[in-house]
Amino acid sequence: MKLTTEEVRYVADLANMRLSEEEISHLSHDLGQILTYIEQLNELDTKQVAPMAQVLFDADETATLREDRPHASLSNDEALANAPVSGGGYYKVPRVIER
């Protein structure tokens, strides 16, 4: 599937990414190959394949990888101790959405 440069620019804009013309050209090609591969996968007949709930080992649907044990959580001060900037009990981060 071939993606146009306008489609790549649109997706990059949604992700708030600034791309050079070279990067747009590269991504157009790479994303096109990924979508072509997905189209091939969609053509496979999976009607006889049972869905998998846990891919790591054979176990019940409710099996977990470790026992869930309660433990003390961090206090607010401990959680903020390594934050570069904090205030009012919260992390302070730079604004990323300017629209």
TAMONOR-V490891 format. One record per pair of residues at least 12 apart in sequence whose ideal C-beta (glycine too) atoms are under 7 Angstrom apart, sorted by the first residue. I is the first residue (numbers start at 1). J is the second residue. D is the distance in whole Angstrom. If there is no record, write none. Layout:
# TAMONOR-V490891
i: (I | I)
j: (J | J)
d: (D | D)
This chain:
# TAMONOR-V490891
i: (1 | 1 | 1 | 1 | 2 | 3 | 3 | 3 | 5 | 5 | 8 | 8 | 8 | 8 | 9 | 76)
j: (32 | 35 | 36 | 39 | 32 | 28 | 31 | 32 | 24 | 28 | 24 | 27 | 28 | 31 | 24 | 89)
d: (6 | 4 | 5 | 6 | 5 | 5 | 5 | 5 | 5 | 6 | 5 | 5 | 5 | 7 | 6 | 6)
